[in-house]
Amino acid sequence: MDTTFMRQAKQATDRQLFIAFELAQRHWRLAFGDGVGRARLVTLEAGDQVAVKEAIAKARIHFGLDEAAAVVSCYEAGRDGFWLHRWLLECGVENLIVDSGSIEVNRRQRRAKTDRLDALKLLSMLMRYMGGERRVWTVLHVPTTEQEDARRPHRERERLERERLAHSNRIRGLLMLHNIRVKTIGGAKWCQRLAALRVHLPVQLWAELGRESERLRLVVEQLRALEAERAQSLIQADPAREKTVKLLELVSIGPTSAWVLAREVFWRTLRNRREVAHCAGLAPMPYASGESAHEQGISKAGNRRVRVLTVQLAWCWLRYQPQSALAQWFNVRFAGGGSRIRRIGIVALARRLLIALWRYVEYGVIPEGATLKTRTV
């Protein structure tokens, strides 16, 4: 009797409260469970932190858990970002942020999908994950507030570059409506050049060009301000700055590329080359089933910015580091083929290059045959 009582008491102590958040714009759907009883569903106003605390307290009472019982939660990565994760940690809740693309789904062509079913699915997978099935989904690495904030300048710069291109193309297109063709848009004397064309343009089109030019001028000013902030940050001492300066020592890597890589990839601890490739979505995806076996290409399940940037760096690497081992490997394997083979090969080179840059930043291993801005190795 004493042994049975002690075993039951231990099981009651080891029980946990599991919470799955299904986040939406207006309402949140919370699914509660303890791994034993039937799941409990609660609908709350989005972002209501007080209501979440009250729902957790009621769930403890519902499942008969005391205050010492651990609470584990999860939600899919999305618009809400990381603030909810940090707030849950402050409340003593162990939280996981899950990659939405890694969640298993029913493969039937027509399947039921509601917030209720999604919350219950997350809850069941959370219980499986905490029970030891670590490969049931992919859990994201959460940056600190400072690391997340350090990404803002180059991401804003990326958006501003797209806006500048859009304004320039729109101005060029409006001028071509009247057979006026200009090579460059913007610049110090753009206002004078545009004023000289006023006699050839209708009134409303002239007014529209003025508004577009004003927006273009504002975007250019904001880009200059961001560039000044980036130059100033390189003076300040921090881990990201040190990695940025280190990358800048390699020929073919410029300030923008080094800045993005240091803050998008190398901010976290990567254990091996597979994690580096998966971080950018450059890992190969094989398909082997029965007699069928082929490569599906890269997964693309990673940071899109890093993937695009790394492919661009791979082309630059071939041009500015022709004596390196990576460039020679590409030339032997792919340079003799057609354009399609070269495009396939450049992705493979991008994966190898990213791994080589990771080894260089973390362990000081200079890519074989690479040229530094001060010496050749």
C-alpha positions in Angstrom: 0.0 0.0 0.0 2.8 2.4 0.9 4.6 1.6 -2.4 1.4 2.2 -4.4 0.7 5.5 -2.6 4.3 6.7 -3.2 4.1 5.8 -6.9 0.8 7.7 -7.3 2.2 10.7 -5.4 5.3 10.7 -7.7 3.1 10.5 -10.8 1.0 13.4 -9.6 4.2 15.5 -8.9 5.6 14.7 -12.4 2.5 15.7 -14.2 2.8 18.9 -16.3 0.4 21.4 -17.8 0.7 21.6 -21.6 -0.6 24.6 -23.5 -0.8 25.1 -27.3 -1.4 28.6 -28.6 -3.2 29.1 -31.9 -2.5 32.8 -32.6 -4.7 34.9 -34.9 -5.3 38.6 -35.5 -8.3 39.0 -33.2 -8.6 35.9 -31.1 -6.3 33.3 -29.6 -7.3 29.7 -29.2 -5.6 27.9 -26.2 -5.6 24.2 -25.8 -4.8 22.8 -22.4 -3.9 19.3 -21.4 -2.0 17.2 -18.8 -1.4 14.1 -20.8 -4.1 12.2 -19.0 -7.4 13.9 -19.1 -9.4 15.3 -22.0 -8.1 18.5 -23.6 -9.6 21.9 -22.6 -10.1 24.7 -25.1 -10.3 28.4 -24.3 -10.8 31.4 -26.6 -9.3 34.7 -25.6 -8.8 38.2 -27.1 -5.5 38.4 -28.9 -2.7 39.8 -26.8 -4.7 39.7 -23.5 -1.9 38.8 -21.0 -4.1 38.9 -18.0 -6.6 36.6 -19.6 -3.8 34.1 -20.4 -2.7 34.1 -16.7 -6.3 33.5 -15.6 -6.7 30.7 -18.1 -3.6 29.0 -16.9 -4.8 29.2 -13.3 -8.2 27.8 -14.2 -6.5 25.0 -16.1 -4.4 24.0 -13.1 -7.6 23.7 -11.0 -9.4 21.8 -13.8 -6.7 19.2 -14.1 -5.9 19.0 -10.4 -2.4 20.4 -10.6 -0.8 22.3 -7.8 1.4 25.4 -8.2 4.6 23.4 -8.3 3.6 21.6 -11.5 5.6 22.7 -14.5 3.9 24.5 -17.4 5.1 23.9 -21.0 3.6 25.8 -24.0 4.2 26.2 -27.7 3.1 28.3 -30.7 3.9 28.6 -34.3 6.3 31.2 -35.5 4.5 34.1 -37.2 3.4 37.7 -36.9 3.7 37.9 -33.1 7.4 37.1 -33.2 9.2 36.5 -29.9 7.5 38.9 -27.4 5.1 36.2 -26.3 7.9 33.7 -25.8 9.8 36.1 -23.6 6.8 37.0 -21.6 5.9 33.4 -21.0 9.5 32.7 -19.8 9.1 35.6 -17.3 5.9 34.0 -16.0 7.8 30.7 -15.4 6.4 28.9 -18.4 8.7 26.8 -20.6 7.9 27.8 -24.2 8.8 26.5 -27.6 8.4 28.4 -30.9 7.8 25.9 -33.7 8.6 26.2 -37.4 5.2 26.0 -39.1 6.6 24.1 -42.1 7.8 21.2 -39.9 4.3 20.4 -38.5 2.9 17.2 -39.9 -0.4 17.4 -41.6 -2.9 15.0 -43.2 -2.1 14.5 -46.9 -5.6 14.1 -48.1 -6.6 16.5 -50.7 -9.6 17.8 -48.7 -8.9 17.9 -45.0 -10.7 19.7 -42.2 -8.8 22.7 -40.9 -10.0 25.0 -38.1 -8.4 26.9 -35.3 -9.7 24.3 -32.9 -8.2 21.4 -34.8 -4.9 23.2 -35.2 -4.7 23.9 -31.5 -5.4 20.3 -30.6 -2.8 19.1 -33.1 -0.2 21.4 -31.6 -1.1 20.2 -28.1 -0.7 16.5 -29.1 2.6 17.2 -30.8 3.8 19.1 -27.8 3.1 16.2 -25.5 4.9 13.9 -27.9 7.9 16.2 -28.1 8.1 16.5 -24.3 7.7 12.7 -24.1 11.0 12.2 -26.0 10.1 12.5 -29.7 12.5 15.3 -30.5 12.2 15.0 -34.3 8.4 15.5 -34.3 9.0 19.1 -35.4 11.6 21.8 -35.6 12.0 24.3 -32.7 13.4 27.7 -33.5 16.4 29.3 -31.7 15.2 32.5 -30.1 17.5 35.5 -30.3 17.9 37.9 -27.4 16.2 41.3 -27.6 19.5 42.9 -28.5 20.3 40.3 -31.2 16.8 40.7 -32.7 17.0 44.5 -32.7 20.4 44.4 -34.4 18.7 42.9 -37.5 16.4 45.9 -37.9 18.8 48.3 -39.8 19.8 45.9 -42.7 16.2 44.6 -43.0 14.9 48.2 -43.3 17.7 48.9 -45.7 16.5 46.0 -47.9 13.0 47.4 -47.9 14.2 50.9 -48.7 16.3 49.6 -51.6 13.2 48.0 -53.1 11.3 51.3 -52.6 14.0 53.3 -54.3 14.0 51.0 -57.3 10.2 51.1 -57.5 10.1 54.9 -57.5 12.9 55.1 -60.1 11.2 52.7 -62.4 7.9 54.5 -62.0 9.4 57.9 -62.9 11.2 56.3 -65.8 8.0 54.7 -67.0 6.0 57.9 -66.7 8.6 59.8 -68.8 8.6 57.1 -71.5 4.9 57.7 -72.0 6.0 60.9 -73.8 9.1 59.5 -75.4 11.4 61.0 -72.8 14.2 58.5 -72.0 16.6 59.1 -69.1 19.5 56.9 -68.0 19.7 58.0 -64.4 17.0 58.9 -61.9 17.8 61.1 -58.9 21.0 62.7 -57.9 22.0 66.2 -56.9 20.8 67.9 -60.2 17.7 65.8 -60.7 15.3 68.7 -59.8 16.9 70.9 -62.4 16.8 68.2 -65.0 13.2 67.5 -64.3 12.3 71.2 -64.4 13.7 71.4 -67.9 11.2 68.8 -69.0 8.2 70.6 -67.7 7.3 72.2 -71.0 7.0 68.8 -72.6 4.7 67.2 -70.0 1.0 67.6 -69.2 0.0 69.3 -65.9 -1.2 66.2 -64.0 1.7 64.1 -65.1 4.1 66.8 -64.0 2.5 66.9 -60.6 2.7 63.1 -60.3 6.4 63.2 -61.2 7.0 65.8 -58.5 5.4 63.6 -55.8 7.3 60.5 -56.9 10.6 62.5 -56.9 9.9 63.8 -53.4 9.3 60.2 -52.2 12.5 59.1 -53.9 14.4 61.9 -52.3 13.1 60.8 -48.8 14.1 57.2 -49.4 17.6 58.2 -50.5 18.0 60.3 -47.3 16.9 57.5 -45.1 19.3 55.1 -46.8 22.2 57.5 -46.2 21.1 57.8 -42.5 21.2 54.0 -42.2 24.6 53.8 -43.8 25.9 56.4 -41.3 24.5 54.4 -38.4 26.1 51.2 -39.7 29.5 52.9 -40.0 29.1 54.2 -36.5 28.2 50.8 -35.1 31.4 49.3 -36.5 33.3 51.4 -34.0 31.4 50.0 -31.0 32.7 46.8 -29.4 30.3 43.8 -29.6 30.5 40.2 -30.8 28.6 41.0 -34.0 30.9 43.8 -34.8 34.0 41.6 -34.3 32.6 39.0 -36.7 31.7 41.7 -39.3 35.2 43.0 -39.2 36.6 39.5 -39.6 34.5 38.8 -42.6 35.6 42.1 -44.2 39.2 40.8 -44.2 38.2 38.4 -47.0 38.4 39.6 -50.6 34.9 39.6 -52.3 33.0 40.2 -49.1 31.8 43.8 -48.7 30.3 45.7 -45.7 26.7 44.9 -46.4 27.3 41.2 -46.9 29.5 41.0 -43.8 26.9 42.9 -41.8 24.0 40.7 -42.8 25.9 37.4 -42.3 27.1 38.4 -38.8 23.5 39.3 -37.6 21.4 36.8 -39.5 23.5 33.6 -39.3 26.5 33.9 -36.9 24.6 35.3 -34.0 23.9 31.8 -32.7 26.0 28.8 -31.9 26.0 26.4 -34.8 27.3 22.9 -33.9 28.2 21.5 -37.3 28.1 22.1 -41.0 24.7 20.5 -41.4 23.2 23.1 -39.0 24.9 25.8 -41.0 23.4 24.6 -44.3 19.9 24.1 -42.8 20.0 27.6 -41.3 20.0 29.0 -44.8 17.8 26.3 -46.4 20.7 25.1 -48.5 20.6 21.5 -47.3 20.0 18.9 -50.0 16.7 17.0 -49.9 17.1 13.4 -51.3 14.1 11.3 -52.3 14.5 7.5 -52.1 11.4 5.2 -52.1 11.6 1.8 -53.5 13.1 1.8 -57.0 12.8 5.6 -57.2 15.7 7.6 -56.0 16.7 11.2 -57.0 17.6 14.6 -55.5 14.9 17.1 -55.0 17.2 20.1 -54.7 17.7 22.3 -51.6 15.1 22.4 -48.9 14.7 26.3 -48.8 13.5 25.8 -45.2 15.7 28.5 -43.8 16.5 32.2 -43.8 15.7 33.5 -47.3 17.9 36.6 -46.9 20.9 34.5 -46.1 20.2 32.0 -48.9 19.9 34.8 -51.6 23.0 36.6 -50.2 25.1 33.4 -50.1 24.3 32.6 -53.8 25.3 36.2 -54.7 28.5 35.8 -52.7 29.3 32.5 -54.5 29.3 34.3 -57.9 31.5 37.1 -56.4 33.8 34.4 -54.9 34.4 32.9 -58.4 35.4 36.3 -59.7 37.5 37.6 -56.9 38.9 34.4 -55.4 39.7 32.3 -58.5 42.7 30.7 -56.9 40.8 29.4 -53.9 40.0 25.7 -53.5 36.3 26.4 -53.6 36.5 28.2 -57.0 38.7 25.5 -58.5 36.3 22.8 -57.3 33.4 24.6 -59.0 35.4 25.1 -62.2 36.3 21.4 -62.4 32.7 20.2 -61.6 30.4 22.7 -63.3 32.3 25.4 -65.3 32.4 23.2 -68.5 28.6 22.7 -68.5 25.8 24.8 -69.8 24.1 27.7 -68.0 21.7 25.3 -66.2 24.5 23.2 -64.8 26.3 26.3 -63.6 23.2 27.5 -61.8 22.9 24.2 -60.1 26.6 24.3 -59.2 26.5 27.8 -57.8 24.0 26.6 -55.2 26.3 23.8 -54.2 29.2 26.3 -54.0 27.0 28.7 -51.9 26.5 25.9 -49.4 30.2 25.1 -49.2 31.1 28.8 -49.0 28.7 29.4 -46.1 30.2 26.5 -44.2 33.7 27.8 -44.9 32.8 31.3 -43.7 31.3 29.8 -40.5 34.6 27.9 -39.8 36.5 31.1 -40.5 34.4 33.2 -38.2 34.1 30.7 -35.3 37.4 28.9 -35.4 39.7 31.1 -37.5 40.1 28.6 -40.3 40.8 30.6 -43.4 39.2 29.1 -46.6 41.9 27.2 -48.5 43.6 29.3 -51.0 41.5 32.4 -50.1 43.0 35.8 -50.5 42.8 38.2 -47.6 43.0 42.0 -48.0 46.4 41.8 -46.3 47.9 38.5 -47.3 47.3 35.2 -49.2 46.9 31.9 -47.5 
